[in-house]
Amino acid sequence: MKTAQTGKLKLVEIVLLLALAAFLTSGALALQTEQELSDRVVRLHVLANSDSEEDQALKLKVRDRVLAYTEPILEGSADRREAEALLRGQLLELERVAQEEIRANGYDYEVSARLEDTAFPTREYEGFHLPAGRYLALRLVIGEGAGKNWWCVVFPPLCAAAAEKVPAAALAAGLSQEQVGLITEENQGYVLKSKLLEFWGEVQTALDRG
């Protein structure tokens, strides 16, 4: 009797170990997919001076001005490396454009523009989503930068793209069919991988913060 129970316990242990191994392998593959995705994307991160209604409204105006300025500059970029080089060459001009918008709305906040690796949580947008993880981001910090911020994607130009145009814009920027399917969930076969990406990305973000 004890021998049979021992055998069952060992079988359960083996199954659990195999499940854990499969999960860890899936996690490693998910992290690789996340890295491949983040290597092709530049996020936009606009931080408001505060959470006041006025500062939040100003944040959106700065966002719109920056997107209008960057869209024609990045239009011909073949990949993220090219987009990054163009943006780095425009950081001072981006600060000037954002500062101009701030002054036009009657505020005297300073603003800084920089490109840096930034940890992001999972975000849902119209027509696509991006899993948590680290992405290169164009960060605009208005004043104290203490208010709620706004995230999207400046390259590929997905912020202003209609939902039905997201796949074409992503493919044109060098994303693979699999990556496009992952962020749009067009193919249900990618849903599980997307969830794993979110989980492992959130673990990574938590470790970075800790």
C-alpha positions in Angstrom: 0.0 0.0 0.0 2.8 2.4 1.0 4.7 1.5 -2.1 1.7 2.4 -4.3 1.3 5.7 -2.5 5.0 6.5 -2.8 4.8 5.7 -6.5 1.9 8.1 -7.0 3.7 10.9 -5.1 6.8 10.5 -7.2 4.6 10.6 -10.3 3.0 13.8 -9.1 6.5 15.3 -8.4 7.7 14.4 -11.9 4.6 16.0 -13.5 5.1 19.1 -11.4 8.8 19.3 -12.3 8.0 18.9 -16.0 5.3 21.6 -15.8 7.8 23.9 -14.1 10.4 23.2 -16.7 8.0 23.9 -19.5 6.9 27.1 -17.8 10.4 28.4 -17.3 11.3 27.5 -20.9 8.2 29.4 -22.1 9.2 32.3 -19.9 12.7 32.4 -21.4 11.2 32.3 -24.9 8.8 35.1 -23.9 11.6 37.3 -22.7 13.4 36.7 -26.0 10.3 37.7 -27.9 9.9 40.8 -25.7 13.5 41.8 -26.4 13.0 41.4 -30.1 9.8 43.5 -29.9 11.4 46.2 -27.8 14.4 46.4 -30.2 12.0 47.6 -32.9 9.9 50.1 -31.0 10.4 53.6 -29.6 7.9 54.6 -27.0 6.7 58.2 -26.3 6.5 59.2 -22.6 5.2 62.6 -21.7 5.2 63.5 -18.0 2.9 66.4 -16.8 4.0 68.9 -14.2 1.3 67.9 -11.9 -2.1 66.2 -11.7 -4.1 69.5 -11.9 -6.6 69.6 -14.7 -4.7 72.5 -16.3 -1.4 70.6 -16.3 -2.9 67.4 -17.6 -4.5 69.4 -20.5 -1.2 71.0 -21.2 0.5 67.6 -21.3 -1.8 66.5 -24.1 -1.2 69.6 -26.1 2.6 69.1 -25.8 2.0 65.4 -26.9 0.1 66.5 -30.0 2.7 69.1 -30.9 5.6 66.6 -30.5 3.8 63.9 -32.5 3.1 66.4 -35.3 6.7 67.3 -35.4 8.2 63.8 -35.2 5.9 62.0 -37.7 7.4 63.5 -40.9 10.9 63.1 -39.5 10.5 59.4 -38.8 8.3 58.6 -41.8 11.1 57.2 -43.9 12.9 55.3 -41.1 13.5 51.7 -42.0 14.0 50.5 -38.5 14.4 51.5 -34.9 18.1 52.2 -35.1 17.5 54.7 -37.9 14.6 56.3 -35.9 16.7 56.5 -32.8 19.5 58.3 -34.7 17.0 60.8 -36.1 15.4 61.5 -32.8 18.8 61.9 -31.0 19.7 64.6 -33.6 16.4 66.4 -32.9 16.3 66.4 -29.0 17.2 70.1 -28.7 14.6 71.0 -31.4 12.0 68.8 -29.7 12.6 70.7 -26.4 12.2 74.0 -28.3 9.0 72.8 -29.9 7.6 71.6 -26.6 8.7 74.8 -24.9 7.0 76.9 -27.5 3.7 75.0 -27.0 4.0 75.5 -23.2 4.6 79.3 -23.6 1.8 79.6 -26.1 -0.6 78.2 -23.4 0.6 80.8 -20.8 2.9 78.6 -18.7 6.6 79.1 -17.9 7.5 75.4 -17.2 10.9 74.2 -18.4 10.8 71.0 -20.4 13.5 68.4 -21.1 13.6 65.8 -24.0 15.7 62.7 -23.8 16.0 59.2 -25.1 16.5 56.5 -22.5 15.6 52.9 -21.6 12.5 53.0 -19.5 10.4 50.3 -17.7 6.8 50.2 -18.8 3.8 48.3 -17.5 1.5 46.5 -19.9 -0.5 49.1 -21.8 -3.7 48.7 -23.9 -4.2 51.1 -26.9 -6.8 51.3 -29.6 -6.0 48.4 -32.0 -3.0 47.0 -30.2 -1.2 46.5 -26.8 2.4 46.2 -25.6 3.5 43.9 -22.8 5.4 45.2 -19.8 9.1 45.5 -20.1 12.0 47.9 -20.9 11.7 50.0 -24.0 13.7 52.9 -25.5 11.5 55.9 -24.9 11.4 59.5 -26.0 10.7 61.2 -22.7 9.3 64.7 -22.4 9.3 66.0 -18.8 7.3 69.1 -18.2 8.2 71.2 -15.1 8.4 69.0 -12.1 7.2 65.9 -14.0 5.2 64.9 -11.0 1.8 64.4 -12.7 0.2 61.4 -14.4 2.0 60.6 -17.6 1.0 59.6 -21.1 2.5 56.6 -23.0 2.3 55.5 -26.6 4.6 54.6 -29.5 6.3 57.2 -31.6 8.0 54.6 -33.9 6.4 52.8 -35.6 3.8 55.7 -35.7 1.1 53.8 -33.9 -0.1 56.7 -31.6 -2.1 58.3 -34.3 -2.8 55.3 -36.5 -6.3 54.0 -36.9 -6.8 50.5 -35.5 -7.1 49.0 -38.9 -3.8 50.6 -40.0 -1.7 49.4 -37.1 -0.6 46.1 -38.7 0.6 47.8 -41.9 2.5 50.5 -39.9 4.1 47.9 -37.7 5.2 45.8 -40.7 6.6 48.8 -42.5 8.8 49.5 -39.4 10.4 46.1 -39.5 8.2 44.1 -37.1 7.6 40.5 -38.1 4.3 39.0 -38.8 4.6 37.1 -35.5 5.3 40.3 -33.6 2.4 42.1 -35.3 0.1 39.2 -34.4 1.4 39.4 -30.8 0.6 43.1 -30.3 -2.7 43.0 -32.1 -3.8 39.5 -31.1 -5.0 38.9 -34.7 -4.0 35.2 -34.3 -5.3 33.6 -31.1 -2.3 31.4 -31.2 -0.3 34.3 -29.9 -2.5 35.1 -27.0 -0.8 32.7 -24.5 2.6 34.0 -25.6 1.4 37.5 -25.1 0.2 36.7 -21.5 3.6 35.1 -20.8 5.3 38.2 -22.1 3.2 40.3 -19.8 4.0 38.1 -16.8 7.7 37.9 -17.4 7.9 41.6 -18.3 6.2 42.6 -15.1 8.6 40.4 -13.1 11.5 42.1 -14.9 10.1 45.6 -14.2 9.6 44.7 -10.5 13.2 43.5 -10.2 14.4 46.7 -11.9 12.5 48.8 -9.4 13.6 46.7 -6.4 
